[in-house]
Amino acid sequence: ATLALAAATLGDALQKFVRHSCVLQSNSLFDLSVSGDFARLSYAIVDPAVKLRRQDACFTVAVQHAFVSRKLGYEVRPSLVEFQHTPGMDASDYHAHFGCPVQFGKRVNAICFPAKLLDEPAVRADPGRGSRLEAVLVDRTKSMVRGFDLSAAIDAWVVSALCIGASVEIERAAGDFGMSLRSFQRELMECRLNYLEIRNRVRCRIARQLLSETSTA
């Protein structure tokens, strides 16, 4: 949010927000598109574990609306708001809040507004600070991606080792990943991963699966 607030224009702010949204919220998709005279900032949850989607969508779209207005320094009335869910209450409450047409049962949640607003200069812009913040976020995103890949690789390695009755101690894992124990531990630390947590998680998952198969046999 701080990075977006430092951007020089609304369009630059929203593009930066979309580009780095994974740092703010995982398992969600954000997108900014322009079609004709209208810009569309969309949002959808891709995590099946999230249950309160109606509440999440209402909150997120309302925050996006407030951000657009704050960035430009005046109240912006959307051209259209879209929700994936059905109203669940009197739809007039949605219209009253956003002051524009609201549609339901859409593919994603979205707020639409005039595309010309993307080029408007923003209040409280600080491009220099924004550049420094973006460099930090780029490094953090790279670390997150590397951590995700390493976590998945260790998960698969532990499963394979357990299936053949081999040791799953960290020293053997380091060797199989072509690293010394010290280098492996340093890589785990940089990716903010805990080897024992991954190993124990895999063991618990396999144990639950075996218990489930035994109970149904």
C-alpha positions in Angstrom: 0.0 0.0 0.0 2.8 2.4 0.8 4.5 1.7 -2.6 1.2 2.4 -4.4 0.6 5.6 -2.5 4.1 6.9 -3.5 3.3 6.4 -7.2 3.0 9.5 -9.4 -0.3 8.6 -11.1 -3.3 6.4 -10.3 -2.4 4.1 -13.2 1.1 3.6 -11.9 -0.2 3.0 -8.4 -2.6 0.3 -9.4 -0.1 -1.4 -11.7 2.4 -1.6 -8.8 -0.3 -2.9 -6.5 -1.3 -5.7 -9.0 2.4 -6.5 -9.7 3.2 -7.0 -6.0 -0.1 -8.2 -4.7 1.3 -11.7 -3.9 3.3 -10.1 -1.1 0.2 -8.6 0.4 -2.2 -11.5 -0.1 -1.4 -15.0 -1.4 -3.8 -17.3 -3.3 -5.6 -14.4 -4.9 -5.6 -12.9 -8.4 -5.6 -9.2 -9.0 -5.7 -7.6 -12.5 -5.9 -4.2 -14.1 -7.2 -3.9 -17.6 -8.5 -1.2 -19.9 -11.3 -1.6 -22.5 -12.4 1.4 -24.4 -13.1 4.3 -22.0 -13.2 2.1 -18.9 -10.5 0.7 -16.6 -11.3 -2.5 -14.6 -9.6 -3.5 -11.4 -10.5 -7.1 -10.7 -10.0 -9.5 -7.8 -10.7 -13.2 -7.2 -9.8 -15.7 -4.5 -8.3 -19.0 -5.8 -7.8 -20.6 -2.4 -10.6 -23.2 -1.8 -10.0 -23.0 1.9 -11.4 -19.5 2.1 -15.1 -19.8 3.1 -16.3 -16.3 3.8 -16.0 -15.1 0.2 -18.9 -12.8 0.2 -17.6 -10.8 3.2 -14.0 -10.9 1.7 -15.2 -9.6 -1.7 -17.3 -6.8 -0.2 -14.4 -5.7 2.0 -11.8 -5.9 -0.7 -13.8 -4.0 -3.3 -14.7 -1.3 -0.8 -11.0 -0.9 0.1 -10.1 -0.7 -3.6 -12.7 2.0 -4.1 -11.4 4.0 -1.1 -7.8 3.7 -2.3 -8.7 5.1 -5.8 -10.4 8.1 -4.1 -7.6 8.6 -1.6 -4.9 8.4 -4.3 -6.6 11.1 -6.4 -7.6 13.2 -3.4 -11.3 13.3 -4.2 -14.3 11.0 -4.1 -14.4 8.8 -7.2 -17.8 7.3 -8.1 -17.3 3.9 -9.9 -18.9 3.3 -13.3 -19.8 -0.3 -12.3 -19.1 -2.7 -9.5 -19.2 -6.5 -10.1 -19.4 -9.3 -7.6 -19.1 -13.1 -7.9 -21.7 -13.8 -5.2 -25.4 -13.1 -5.2 -26.7 -10.1 -3.1 -27.7 -12.0 0.0 -29.6 -8.9 1.1 -31.4 -6.0 -0.5 -29.2 -5.1 -3.6 -30.2 -1.5 -3.0 -27.7 -1.4 -0.1 -24.9 -2.1 -2.6 -26.1 0.6 -5.0 -26.4 3.1 -2.1 -22.8 2.4 -0.9 -21.1 2.6 -4.3 -23.4 5.0 -6.0 -23.4 3.1 -9.3 -24.8 0.0 -11.0 -23.9 -3.2 -9.2 -24.0 -6.6 -10.9 -23.8 -10.1 -9.3 -22.9 -13.6 -10.4 -19.9 -12.4 -12.3 -16.7 -14.4 -13.0 -14.6 -12.1 -10.7 -15.1 -9.2 -8.3 -14.3 -5.9 -10.0 -14.6 -2.1 -9.8 -14.8 -0.2 -13.0 -14.1 3.5 -13.5 -13.2 5.9 -16.4 -9.8 5.0 -17.9 -8.8 8.6 -18.1 -8.4 8.7 -14.3 -5.3 6.4 -14.7 -3.3 9.3 -16.1 -4.3 11.8 -13.5 -1.5 13.0 -11.1 -1.8 11.6 -7.7 -1.6 13.3 -4.3 1.2 12.6 -1.9 3.4 11.2 -4.7 7.0 10.3 -3.9 8.6 8.5 -6.9 12.0 8.3 -5.3 10.7 6.5 -2.2 8.5 4.3 -4.5 11.5 3.1 -6.4 13.3 2.1 -3.2 10.3 0.3 -1.9 9.8 -1.5 -5.1 13.4 -2.8 -5.1 12.7 -4.3 -1.6 9.5 -5.9 -2.8 11.2 -7.4 -5.8 13.8 -9.1 -3.6 11.1 -10.3 -1.2 9.0 -11.7 -4.0 12.0 -13.6 -5.4 12.7 -15.0 -2.0 9.0 -16.1 -1.7 9.1 -17.9 -5.1 12.4 -19.5 -4.3 11.1 -20.6 -0.9 7.9 -22.1 -2.4 10.0 -24.1 -4.9 12.4 -25.4 -2.3 9.6 -26.3 0.1 7.8 -28.3 -2.6 11.1 -30.0 -3.5 11.8 -31.0 0.1 8.2 -32.2 0.5 8.6 -34.5 -2.5 12.1 -35.7 -1.3 10.7 -36.6 2.1 7.8 -38.6 0.6 10.2 -40.4 -1.7 12.6 -41.2 1.2 9.9 -42.4 3.5 8.5 -44.7 0.8 11.8 -46.6 0.5 12.5 -46.5 4.2 15.5 -44.2 3.9 16.7 -41.7 6.5 15.0 -38.3 6.3 17.5 -36.5 8.5 18.6 -33.1 7.4 22.2 -34.2 6.7 21.0 -36.7 4.1 18.6 -34.1 2.6 21.4 -31.6 2.2 23.6 -34.2 0.5 20.9 -35.2 -1.9 20.3 -31.6 -2.8 24.0 -31.2 -3.6 24.8 -28.9 -0.7 26.8 -29.1 2.5 24.7 -29.0 5.7 25.7 -25.4 6.4 24.8 -24.3 2.8 21.5 -26.1 3.0 20.6 -24.5 6.4 21.6 -21.1 5.0 19.3 -21.6 2.0 16.5 -22.7 4.3 17.0 -19.6 6.4 17.0 -17.2 3.4 13.7 -18.8 2.2 12.3 -18.6 5.7 11.8 -22.4 5.8 12.1 -24.9 8.7 13.2 -28.3 7.6 11.7 -30.1 10.7 8.4 -28.5 10.1 8.3 -29.6 6.5 9.4 -33.2 7.4 6.9 -33.5 10.2 4.1 -32.1 8.1 4.8 -34.8 5.4 4.9 -37.5 8.1 1.5 -36.4 9.5 0.0 -36.2 6.0 1.1 -39.8 5.2 0.0 -41.1 8.6 -3.5 -39.6 8.1 -3.7 -41.1 4.7 -2.7 -44.5 6.0 -5.2 -44.3 8.8 -7.9 -43.3 6.4 -7.2 -46.2 4.1 -7.1 -48.6 7.1 -10.4 -47.5 8.4 -12.1 -47.9 5.0 -10.5 -51.4 4.4 
